């Protein structure tokens, strides 16, 4: 069903209900940069919320008050309001803590020390066994606060399985409350590889009715599947690239939920994430030793020399330098990188930045030890170092097994670091083979080596390389285009929700 047209005279970027009332937006997320981050989720939610605020929407963001938040916002706490929520058989005391900064979206933290005052976001050396209860507490507490902090909200946007219980609660235990009846819901699937699989008794533990234990709702091969419940209850569902929306509907790409994604039909939409063009701008980036532009890229050579010097590589402007920044997990293509032994069969240099599986860390450290002037591996990730890598690298490795969207390939192109990537998910949607990067299809070491060789051959032809850099740096990966598509999706969710209410 198409969304109703905006009232006459409404600005083109306004968001209104089908009845013509302004519609505020609420984001529920387990991560939000800079307060809590393990990957692209934190950056994507923050950038989208900031863009929505910049066009005049009333935006509210809620996330858990992790221990890490205190490191970013010292003295957080004034203005906190305590209240109680029921989560299954328990009554939990929580606090709502506002962020003191009035700029940008309004940000609130849900404080529940028993759940969130811990060393990690999701676990340490494995997931916390009470994660469903932790995130159920967050969802119930966030929903309970909304009538007071976001009375004009009409669109709730939940992100990944950690907040997928929110649409489920709205459809079940809260369905008769007038405020919640007015909330349309969007669920974004940033990474369908994480779904929240738990035992049947978790259903009662998080306070949901038994009738949801059904293959059409939350039962999945004898387990409770929290993400599946969110898919079934949300008005619309989005994932983070058009290609990945197609992949999710296939047995190979749907992580066991392909039938649920197929059932959504046109309620599932793929919208590619954007990147923050202010934070990622080689012309003004404060973390760089020199600045450069698409039309005047000469100072990129200065950035390359500085990067080589800082990580102990031979300072060589002629030898191509590959960079890679990622969580060191199998999803990111580490297996085929190690199998290909790229540093031993090419003359290029390599810098690997990130932390993760000790097996991969040990293997990359072995590469660096064997070839100290050709390979560097750094396992302490910082934002500053990522900026320096993007500016100093000639090429960027992203041979992912799967990649719903990816942000680093867009940042790399913005900085003139040409991606060598596998043709999956958002990589296929944001890299043009032979024009702004080099793509390959089979998940094999041989295919990766062929693509890397193509890239190095192009690098040796400097006029052609300069044209490729200029084209990559000119691509528009800003949030403006993606944000407008989210507005269209929101309008559709509001229309679907209003029609469903009329049918009940």
N, C-alpha and C positions, 0 to 999 in steps of 0.2 A: 504494500500500500504506500503510495506517495505521501510525503508530508504535506500538510495544508500550507498554502502560501502565506508568507509573512504579511501582516497588515500593511495597507498602503502607507508609504512614507517611512517605513522601518528601514534603518540602515542595513546594507547588504550583509554585514557580519553580525547582525543581531540574532539572538536565539530566543524564540518565543514558543509558547505552547500552541496547540491548534486553536485554542480559544483566544490567542493574541496576548497572553500575559507574559512578561519577562520570565525567563527560566534560568535560575542559577544552576551551577554545576558543582558537584562534589566528587572528588577523587579519593578513593580508598586504595592505599598501596602499602606493601611491606617494605619497599625501598624508595628513597627519595634523596637525590644528591643535594647537599653534601652530607646529610645526616646519617644515611645508611646506604651502603652500596656494595654489591657483589658483582654487578655486571651492568648491561645496558638498560635494564628496567628503571633504575634510579634516574639515569639521565633522560630517558624518554618521558617519564611522567613529569619530571620537573620542567622540561622544555615545553611540553604541551600545555601544562598549567600556566606557565609564564606567558606563552603566546596568547592563550585565551584571556588572561588578565589584561594584556596589552591592547586588546581590541574592545575592552569595556565590559566583558562578562564578569559576573559575580562568581568567583571561584573560591572554593574551600577545599583544603587538602587535609586529610587525617592519616597519620601513621603511628606506629607504636613508639613509645619512649624507650628506645634501647639504651644500653649503657653508653654506646658510642655517641649518642646525641649530646650528652653532657660535654664531650670533648669539643664539639663544634659550637655549642651555645652555653658557655659558662654562666652560672647564676640563673639558669632557667628555673622557673617555678612561680614567681609572682602572678597572681590572677588565676591560679589553679582552682578548679571546682571539683569537689568530691561527690560521688553518687554511687549507687549500687545497681548492678544488673544481674539478671538471672541467666546462667549458662548451664543448661541441663538441670541436674539436681542441686546445683550450688548457687549461692548468692555471693557475688564477687564485688569487692569495694575497689573502685577505680577512680582516677582523677583525670580531668581534662585540662591540659596545660597549653596555653596559647604561646606561640612564638612571638617575641616582642617586636619584631621588625614589621612595620606597617606596609612596606613596599611589596609589590607583587601579590600573589594569592595569599589568602589568610590560611595560616598553617597551625594545626593543632596536633598535639601529641597525646596519645592515650597512655597514661601511666598505670601500670599494674606490675609492681616489682617482682612478684612471684613468677610472672611470665616473661618479662623483658629485661630485667636487670641481670643480664647474663653476658658471658664473653663474646658469644657469636649471635648472629641474626637468626640463623636456622639450626645451628648446632656446632659441635666441635668434634672433629673426627667422625662425623656422621650426624644425622638429624636428631634433634631432641625428640624423645618418644612422645612427649605431650604436645607436639606441634599443632595437632587439630584443636586441642583445648585452648592453646595460646592464641591462635588466630580466630577461633570462635569468640573468645573473650574480647579481642580487638574489634571484631565486626559488631558484636552486640553493643559494646560500649560506644562505638562510633555512631551507630544508628540511633542509639538513645539520645545522643547529644545533638543530633541534627535539628530537631524542632526549635531549639534555643539558638544555635549558632548559625543556622542556614535556613531560616523560615521560608525564604523564597526559592529554595532549591527545588528543581523539578526533574533533574537528571542526575542519576548516580552512576559514576563510572568506576567499576571495580577492575583491578588488575591482577591477573594470574590466580592460581588456586588459593593463595593465602587469603584472598578477599572474596572468593567465589561464593562463600556462605552468605554474603550480604543479600544477593538477589534471591537466594533460597529462603532466608528469613522473611524477606518482604513478601514472598509468594505464599508463605505458610503462617508462621506464628504472629506476624504483624499485619496480615492482610486486611484486617477489619478496622485499623486505625486510619482516620481520615488523612492525616499528614502523609503517611506512608503509601496510601492508595494513590496519591498524586505523583509518586516518584517513578519515572521511567528508568530503565536500567540498561547499561551497556557493559559487557564483560570483554576486556581485552586479554587475548591469549598471547603473551610475549614468548613463552617457551612451553609448548605442550608436552615436552619430555618430563615435566614435573606436574603431577596431577593430584597429589594428596590421596594415596591409597591406604586405607585403614580397615580395621575389622568392623564387623556388623555392630558391635556394642558401642562403637564411637557415635553412632546415630543418636542414641539416647544421651550419651555423654555431652554432646554439644547442643542438646535440646531440640531435636527435630523429630517430627512424627514418624511412626513406623511405616506408614504407607509409602514413604519415599524409598523404602527398600524394595525397589522394583527396577527392572532393566530399562524402563523408559525414563527413570529419574536418576537414582544415585547408585544402584547396584551395578557392579561391573565384575563379572567372573568371580562371584563370591566375595568381593570386597566392596567397601564403601569408596566411591570415587568422588571427591569433593569438586573437582573441576567439572566433571560430567553434570553434577547437580546445578552448577552455575550456568552451564550451557543450556540446560533444559528450562531454567527459570528466567534468564535474561531476555529482555525484549529484542535486543540485537547483540551480535557478537562480532568482534573485530580481531584480526591478527595483523601482524606488523609488516606484511608485504603482500601484493597480489599473487605472486608466485607461491608463497607459502600457504595462502588460502587454498590454492589448488592442491598443493602437496598434502595438506591436512585431510583432504577428502579421499586419499589413496591409502591402500593397506600398508604400503611401504613408508608413507610419510605421516600417518595419522596417529602414531604411538598407541594403537589399539582403540582409538576413539573415532576412526574414520567414519563409521556409520552414524555416530552422533553429529559429526560435522556435516555429513551429507544431508541428514535430516533437517538441518537448519535452513537449507536451500538458500534463498537470497537474503536471509537474515544474517549470514556470515559474509563479511566484507574484508578485503585486505587493503590496508592503508600503510604505505611505507612511512617509517619514522623520518623525521628531519633531524638536523643538527643545529646547534646554536651558532649562528654565523658571527656573533659578537665574541663569544668565548674562543671560537676556532677560526682565527683570522691571521694569516702569516704577515699581514701588513701592520698589525698592531699588537700581536701577542707578546705580553711582557716576559714570558718565559724563554724567549729566543735571543740568541746573541746578536742576530741581525734580522732585519725585516725585508720582505720581498713581496712582489705582486705577480699576477699573471703576466702583465705587460713588461715587468722589469724583474725577472727572476734571478738575477746574477748573485744576490746575496744568499741564495740557497746553498751555494758552494761553501760559504762561510759557516753556515749551520752544519753542513756535513762534516767539515774539518773539525769543528768543535765537538761534534758527537763522537767522531772517531777518536779524538784525543781523550775524551772523558771516559771512554770504555776500553781504552788500551788497544784499539785497532790501529793498524798502520794508516797513517794519513796519506790517502791516495785519491785524488779527484777523479781518476780515470776508471778505477775499479768500481763496479756497481755495488751498492750497499743495500741489502735487504733488511727491512725491519719487521718485527712481529710483536704485537702487544695483545695479550689475551690471557684468559684463565687457562692454565696448562691442564686441560682435560681432553678426553678422547674426541669430544665434539669438534674441537678446533683443528683437527687434522694432524695432531702430533704423531700419530702412528705412521702416516705416509711420509712425513718429514724425516722421521728417524730411519725408516726403511730406505728412503731414497739416498740418504747420506749426502745431501746437497753440498755441504761445505767441502766434502772430500772429492767431489766430481766436477766442481765448478771453481772458477777463479774469484767468485764474488765474496764479499764480506757479509756477515750476518750478526744482527743484534736481536736477541730474544728477551722480552720484558714481560714478566708476569709470574704468578705463583699458582700452585695447584698440586696435582698428583706427584708425590715424591719420586715415582718411577720416571716421569718425564723430566723433572728437575735434575735428577741424577744423570740421565742420558744427555741432556743439553750441557750440563756442567762438564761431562766427558768430552763433548765436542770442543768446548772452549779450552779445556786443558790440552787437548791434542793439537789445536790450531789457535794458539793465543793471539796471534796478530790478524786472524781472519774471522774468528767467532767470539762473541761475548754473550754471556747469559746473566741477566740480573733478575733476581727473584723477589726483590722488594719493590713493589709497584708504587709509584707516586704520579699524581696528575702532571706535575711539572715534567717528569721524565718522559711521559707519553707525548707531551707537546714537543719536547726536544727531539724525540725519535721521529715524529711525523715530519718535522722540518728538515732533519738531517738525512733521512733515508731517501734513496732513489726509487726503491721498489718496496712493496708491502705484501707480506705473505698472509693469505687467508684461505687455506685449502680445507675448509670446514666439511665435516661429515654431513652436518645440516646447519643451517643458519637462518632462523625465522626472518630476521631483518639484517642485523649488524649495523653498527654505527661507525666502526673504525675504518671501513673501506670508504665511507663518505668523507670522513675527516682526512684520510690519507690523500684523496683526490684534491680536496681543498688546499692541501699543502704541497701538491705536486709530487707525491709519492705514489707511483703507479701500482695498482693492485695486481697481484697474481692470485687468482681465487677460483674456487670451484663454482660451477654454474648451478647454484641451489638458492632457494628462498630469496631473500632480499639482495643477495649478491648478484643474482641474475637480473634483478630489476634496477640496479643502480650502477652496474659496470657494463660498458659497451665494448665487446671484445674487439681488440685491434684498434680501438678509437680512444678509450680512456683506461684500458686495462687489458689483461689477458686471462681468459677463462678456459677451464677444462671440465670435462664431464665425469669420466670414470673415477671412482675413489681408489686410485692406485698410485704407487710411487712413480711408475713410468709416466703416467699422464701429468703428474706434477712436474716432473723433470722436463718434459717436453714444453710445458707452458713456461717454466722458468727460463729455459733456453731461448724460446721465442722472445721473451722480455729482454734478456741480455743481448741478443742479436740486435734488437731495436735500439737499446741503449748505446750500442757502438756506433749507430748512425745518428749523430747528434742533431742534424736538422730535423729529421723525422721525430726524434725524441722530444725536441723542443716543442714541436707542434702537438704531440700527444700530451705533454705537460700542460700546455696552454688550454687545450680542450678539456682536460680533466679539471683544472682549476676553475673553469668557467661554468661548470654544472651547478644548477640551482638545487641544493639539498636543504634549503631553509625550511623552517616550519610553516611558512605562510601557505604554501600549496597543500601540505598535509593537513594543516589545521583547518583549512576550508573544507576539506573532505570530511573531517570529523564533525564539523558543524552540520553538514548534510546528513551524516549518519545519526547525529543527535536528533535532528528534526524528524527523521524517519522513526526513531525509537519512540519519540513523544507521540507521533501519530499512531503507531502500532499499539502503544499502551492505552491511548484514549479509546481506540476502537475496541480493544479487548475489554475495557471497563464497561463500555456500552453493551457488550454482548453478555456480560455476566448477569 
